[in-house]
Amino acid sequence: MAIKGLTTEEILALDAVVDIPTAGKCFKMGRSKAYELARSGQFPVPVLPLGKEVRVTRAAILACLGIEDTPA
């Protein structure tokens, strides 16, 4: 089963901080793989532990993917 990634437009429309499954979709990975990489410290961008939650910034995703942030 192929994982559907997000388009550039969808990534640009993300909130400033997103959850791991959403961030994983930006890199065309499923939920389980995204959490596995986040737990092992191998996620493509830094993860932010916020209490019981783990988040990723949109800015880090954009930088990693080489997408220029454009004003809305």
N, C-alpha and C positions, 0 to 999 in steps of 0.2 A: 504494500500500500504506500503510495507516494504521499509525502507530507506537503500540503499546500503552504507556501510561504506568503508573506504579505507583500503587496506591491509598494513601490516607492511612495505613492500617494497615501496609502494606508499607514505606512510608517511615519510619514510627516504629520499625519493627523493624530498620532498617539498622544496621550497625556505625557507630561514631563517625566513621570515615573510610572513604570508598568510592572506587572507581576511576571514571574518566571515563564509561565506558559505562553504569554503574549510575546515576551522577548524571544523565546525559543522559536516562535513562528517567523520572526524576522530573519532567522538563520536557517529556516526550513527544517526545524527539528520538532519532534513530538514532545508532549508534556513530560513523559517519563525520562527521556534523554536529557531534556533541559534541566530538570531537577537533579538528575544524576551528575551532570557536569557542574551545576552550581554547588552541590554538596562537596564535590571533589576539588573545587577551586579551579576547574578547567573551562568554565563558561567563557565564551569569546570576549566578554566585557566584564568589568568589575560588577559584583553584586553587592547590594546594600542590605545587611541584616537589620530589620526594623522590628524588634521584639520577636514575635513568632513568625513574622512575615519576612520574605526576601524580595527585594525589588531591584530593578535595573533602570537607569536613566535613559531617556530617549536620546539625549545628547551623546552618550557613550555608544549607543546603537548606531546612530547616524555617522559618528566618527569612524567606527569600525568598518562600516559598509561603504564609506567614502561618499556619503550623501550630504550635499550642502543643505543646511537648514535655511529654508526660505520663509520670510514673513508671511503671515496669513493674509 
